[in-house]
Amino acid sequence: MDRFSPATLHRVPAAIRRPDYDRTMVATGIVHLGLGAFHRGHQAVYTDALLKDDPRWGILGVSLRSPDTRDALQPQGGLYSVSASDGATLQRRVIGALTGLVVAPEDPAGLLRRLAEPSVRVVSTTVTEKGYSHDPATGVLRTDDPDIRHDSLDLTHPCSTLGVIVGGLRLRRQQGLPPFAVLACDNLPANGHTLRGLVVAFAELLDRDLAKWIADEVRFPSTMVDRIVPATTDADRDEVRAAFGLEDAWPIVTEPFSQWVIEDNFGGDRPDWDGSGAQFVRDVAPFELMKLRLLNGAHSTLAYLGYLMGCQTVAEAMAEPALAQFVADMMREDVTPTLPALGGFDVAAYRAALMARFRNPALKHRTSQIAMDGSQKLPQRVLGTIRDRLALGLPIARLALAVAGWMRYVSGTDEQGQPIELHDPLAARLRALANDVGPVAGRLAPALLSVTSIFGSDLPADRRFTIPVETALDRLLRHGARTTIEQIVRDGALI
């Protein structure tokens, strides 16, 4: 069967939306670092919708590690499909916003030259939490990170996200060009502010004058991004092939819901994403905190506890009545009271929408995928809520069970005694700690709590936190996830 390509685009069924602009006239105005499924199902869709009226904002997609996405999409001329379904309705479209695809390690110096092109005014990132070379508990740059050490000695061939950004900015400064805006689109607290601090800290390792120029001149708008985009499966490819009559090597399958809230702080020209549904605001922080704690916190909780219950997808986990009730109770009773005022925003309706989205049968979002990189995600998604509740003197039983679910997950085996494949930057350390102490809550919980890059120094010293976590972990180890969740739903606590 023929592939998606500019030459076969006319064969896409007429009912399916295709690019309504001349792709040969699209210039590269955005360089995106981290060309994964989420970017192609979210920011690239917003950008595609504005190119008919403003073709200056095409996207150069950069993979920082693997060539897989480039190898899949380059024969297709960068074209790919997006299918969005809630189980009842289905929307399909073809995205043409990518002007090129680059694999950074193949030509890092060439990537820096692309960043220094005058047409580039925005550099955006979706590199996941682990891609920022920072301590997720403190937000501080990890100067011992191997990529950071490499780039601090040779910025002409960067291999870190921060090195690529600073290398591009340094080259623009040397050429007398204005800086590009740096747009973080990952789930980090105050992601623009956090990325700014990391970029400046890294630049100070190289050149204090450069660091001061970046601090003074470069804008780092914060964002809140929201769309569930599972990893593509072979079944997705088969379904898209049947619908389009063409082969799409890497289609996107997602949900209809999409939200993008952006701090209007670019210091110059920017894409009119608000014309394609994004929302520009003065302060993103309240929206970001709501999403991190409600959606992402609930997602991680469903992933760990659902996996332990034998659920392969989030939809399967939500089909477990006790687990679904547990997550609803946690969002309503534990998380919502820690959120700031949102100016009339209906948080109850948002929670209800989340529950419906989690139940979406069309999304095969695997619990094992969401469970990846938990050491980087837990501080932002769950531990911040715990700290706020402890400061207010409020109980944390449900949140403690979420943390205990992560601990049980990283211990190495599931409830059937089968090994759990752990994907995490700290996997070796976490597995070694668990193996050293064995599956006994009184030893396992303190061992994992000793990882200060996750828990800091405050939580492991606070018995209001350690006792509920150890109690929850003990219940999970002794009685299993299902019985433990049923008890806490019934009693509101684990006694």
N, C-alpha and C positions, 0 to 999 in steps of 0.2 A: 504493500500500500504506500502511496506517496506521502511525503512528510509535509507538515506545515512549512510554508516558505512564502516569500513575496510572490513567487511565480504561481503558487497554488491558492493564494488567498481568495481569488474570485470563485473558487469552488466551495467555499464555506456556505452552508445553507443561508438563504436570504433572511430568514427570521432571526439569525444570530448577529449581534452587533459586531461590526468590524471597525478598524480605524477609519475615521471620516476625514482624514487629513493626508497630505502628500508626505510620506515618510522621508523622501529624498530631500525635503526642505527643512527637516527638523535638525536643529543644532544641539550640541551637548552643553547644557547649562547646569546640570547636576551630575556629580560623581557620587555613586552610592557604594559604601563599603559594607560588604556582607550580603551578597546576592543570594539570599535564601528564599524559602517559600513565603515567609511572612512579608518581606518587602514586595515580592511580586504579586502578592494577593492584597496588598494594602496601599502603600505609598505610590507604587507604580500605577495602580488603577486610578487614583486621584489625579496623577500627572497626565495619564493618557487622555483623560476627559477634557483637559484644557488645551491640548496641542493644536486643535483646529483653529483656535483664536489666537494662540501665542506659541509658535513653534520653536521658541528659544530654549525650551526647558526639557529637551530630551535627556535621557539618563544613560551615562556610562556605568554599567554594572561591574563591580569589582569583587571577585572571590578572593579572600585573603589566604585561603589554604588549598582547597581541593579544586581541581579543574572540572568536576562533574557537571556543574550547571553550565559552564561555557561549552563543554563538549556536547551537551544535550541541545542547547539553544542556538549555537552559532550556525549549524546547518539549516536552521529554521529562520535565519536572518533576524534572530532575537524575538520572533513572534512566539506567543504561547496563548493558551486559553485559560479562562477563569470560569468555573462553574460554581454557582452559589445556590444552595438548597436548604430549606428548613424542613424537608420531609413532605411538604405539601406543594410548594412552588419551586420552580427551577429557572434560574436565569443564567444565560451563557453569553460570553463576549470574548473577543480576541484583543489582546493587548499588544500595541506596537511601540511603546514608549522607549524601549531600549535601543540606543544608537550604537552600542558596542558592548563587548564582553571581554573582560581582562582577568587574568589570573596573576595576582600580585607577585608571587615568588618567581614566576617565569621571567619577569622584566621589571623589577622594582624601580630602577632608575627611569624607565619609560613611563611608569605610572606617575612618578613625581612630575615629569614633564607634562603629562595630561592634566594634572592638578593645577599647573601653572598656565594653562591656556586662558586667555582673557575672557572667553565666553563662559567659563565655569564660575558660578557665583554662589553655589551651595554644595557642600559636601555633607551627605547624610550617612547615618550609621544604623545598622541592625546586626551587631556582632555578638549578641547575647551578653548576659552579665559577665561571663568569664573573659570576654574579649577586651576588657578595659584595663587589665593588668593592675587591679587595685584590690585592696582588702575590703571585702563587702561589708564587714562589720563596722569599719571606720571610714571608708571612702578614700583612704590614703593610698598613694602610688606605691606599688611594690617594686622598689628599686632592685630587689634581688631576682625579679622575673628574668628568665634567660633572654627573652625577646627584648626587654627593656635594656638589659646590659649590652646586648649586641647593638641596638640602635643608638645608644649613647656613645658608642665608639665609632660607628659607621652609619651615618644617616643617609648616605647616598644609596644604600640598598636596604631600606627598612623592612622589618618583618612583623612589627607590631602595629596595631591600630593607631596608637598614639604617635609612633614613628612616622607612619604614612602621613598623618595630618600635619605634624610639625614639619616634616620634610617638605611637604607641598607649600605650607605657609612660608617657610624660609626661602624657598626658591622664588615665590611671588615677591617677597620683600626685596630680594636681590635684584629682581627685574623691574622694580618700581611699580608693580601692579597692586591694586587694592586687594585686601584679603577676601577670601570667601567666607560666608557664614557656615558654621558647623552645627548641624541639626541632629541631635541624638534622638533615636526612635526606639530605644530599648527600655526595659522595665527597671529603671534605676530611680531612686528618690531624687527629685529635682535634677533630672537627667542632664539638662543643659548646664546647670551650675556645677554638677559633679564632673562632667566631662571637661568643662573649662578649667577646674582646679587641677585635674590630672594632666591636661595638655600643658598648662603653665608650669606645673611641677616638673614634667619631663623636659620642657624647654630649658628650665633653669639648670639642668644637668649639662646642657650643651653651651648655652650662651645667655647670660643674664639680660643683655640688651634685646635679644630676640624674645625672651620671655616677657619682658616689659612691653614690647611692641604688641605681642599677642594679647596680653592682659588689657592693654589700652585700646586696641583697634579691632579685635576680632569679636564677633557676636556669636553667642551660643544659646539660641532659643531653646527653651524646654518644650517638651511635647507630651501628650498622652495619646497612645495608640491603642486601638481596641478592635480586634477581629480574630476569631478563632480560625487558624489555618493549619490543619493537620498535615503531617508528612504525606506526600503522594505515594499511592500504592499501585501495584500492577493492575489491580481491579479498576482503579480510577482511570488508568491509561486505556484499558479495554473499553470502558464505558464512553470515554471521550472519543475514541476511535470510531465507535459505532455511531455516535451522534453527529460527528463532523465529516465522516468519510475520509479523514486524513489522520496520519500518525502525528501525535504530539508527544515528544519524548519526555517532557516534564510539565504536564498541565498542573493547574492549581484547582483544588476542590475546597470550598470554604462555605461560610454561612452568608445569608443576605446582610446581616447586621455589619456595619462598619462605622467607626468613629475615629476622628482625628482632631484633637484640640492642640493648638499651636500658639506659643507665646509670640506676639507680634513684635519681634525684636531682631530684625535682620540688618539694620543699619544701611540699607540700600535696596536695590531691586530684589523682588522675590516672586515666586510663582503665585498666581491667583488661585490657590487651592480652595479658597472659600467658595469660588464659583463652581467647584465640583464636589462640595459637601463638607469640606473641613471647616473648622471654627477657629478663628483667630481671637485671642483673648489677651488681657493684660497679665493675668496670673493663672498659670496652668496648675499650680500646686494642689488646690483642693480637688480638682478632677483626677489628677494623677494619684493622689493618696487614696481616693475612693476606689479607683480601678485596681491599684496594687493590692489593697487590702480585701476588697470584696471579690473581684473576679479572680485575680492571680492567687490570693490566699486560699480561696475556696477551691480553685483548680488544683493547687498542690495538695491540699488536704484530700480531695477526691482521688488524686493520683496515688498517694501512698496507702491510704486506707482501702481504696478500691482495689489496688493491686493485691494487697494482702488478702482480700476477700475473694480473689480469683477473677476479678473483672478486667478484661483486656482493654476496654474503652471507657471513656467518660459516660457515654450513654448507658452502658451496662451498669456502671456504678450508680447512676441516678435511678436505675430501675430497682435498686435495693431500697425498700421503703425506709429502713432505719437510717441508712447512710444519707439518703436525700433529706430526711428530717433533721439529721445532725447538722448538715451543712446549712440548711435554712436557719436553724436555731443559732448557729455560730455567726452567720452574717447579720442576723437581726439583733441578737442579744449581746454579742461580744464585740463585733467589729464596728457596727454603725455608731454606737455611743462614742467612739474615738475619733470620728470624722469631724472636720470643721464644717461650719455652715456653708451651704452651697447656693445661697441666693435664690431660694425657691425651687431648686432642683428636687425632683421627686425621687428620693432615695429608695422608698418602698417599691415604687414602680421599677426602678433599676434592678433591685434585688429580684423581683418577680421575673423580669426579662432575662436575668442571668440564669435563673432556674430553668426557664424554657429553653434557653440556648444550650445549656448543659445537657438537656434531654434530647436534643436534636438527633434523630436517628440517622440522618444523612451524613453526619460527621463521624468518621471512624477515628476519633482522636485518641490515640493509645495512651493508657495510663503510664506505660514505661517511657514514652516520649516526654511527657510532662514531668516525670520524676527525675529526668536527667539534670545534672548540675545543681542538685539540691543545696550543696554547700554555698553556692552563690545566690540562690533564690530565697532561701529561708529567712535571712536577715531582713530583706525588704518586704516579703510577703506576709510573714507571720510574727517575727520577733519584735518588729516595731509596734504592732498592736499590743503585744504582751507587755512591753515596757510602758506604754501609755496606760494600760489598765492597772498595772502594779502601782504606778504613780498616783492613780486615783483611788487606790485601795480596793480594787474590784477583783472578783475571782477570775481564774483563767483556766478552769477545768477543761473546757472544750479545746481551747488553743493548746493546752498542754498535751492533749491527745493527738493533735495534729503534729506536734514536735515529736512525740513518742512514735507516731507512725513512720516518720522519717528515720528515726533511730532503728526501729524494727526492720525497715527496708534495707538500710545500709549494713545490717548485721550479717548479711550474706546468704541466708536461705529463707524461703517462704514458709508458709504454714504447712505445706506438704513435704517439707524437707528438700525441695528443689533449689538449686543455686540461683541467686539473683545476679544478673549481669549489671554491675554498677558503672555507670558513665558519669564521671565527676572529676574535676581537676584535682580533687583531694582523695580520689578513690583509693590509692595505695595506702595512704595514712589512715583513712577511716576503716578500711578493711583490716589493717594491722591492729588497730586499737580494739576492734570488735573480736578479732581472733585471740588476742592476748587475754581478754577477760572472760570470754564466753557469754552465752545467752542468759545471764543473770542480771536482772534490772539494777540491783544494788551496785554492780560493778560496771555494767555497760553504760548506764546513764552518766555517771561521773567521768568515765573515760572519754565519751564523745563530747561532753560539756567542756572538757579541757581544751578543745580546739577554739582558741580565742579569736581566730579570723572569722569564725561563724558567730559565736555567742558573746564575744567581748569578755571583759573581766567582771562586769557587773552582774549579769544573770547567774553565772555559776556560783556567785557568792550570796545569792538571795534565796533563802529557803522557801519563800513564797512561790518561787519558780521551780526550784529543784525538786521539792517534795511532790507537787502535782505531776511533774514530768516522770519522775521515777515510779510513782503510783500507776500512771497510765501505761508506762512501758511494762511494768510487772503484769498488769491485766492482759495486755496484748500477748506477752510471752506465755502466760499461764492458760488463758482462756480463748485467745484468738480475737481477731478484729470484729467479727460479727457479734459475738456475745458482749464484748466490751462496748461497742457502739450502742447496742440495744439497751444496755444498762444506763449509759449516760443520757440517752434520749429519754428513758423512763424517769430517772432520778435527778437529772441535771448535774450530777457529780459522780465521781468514783470514790466510794467510801471504803 
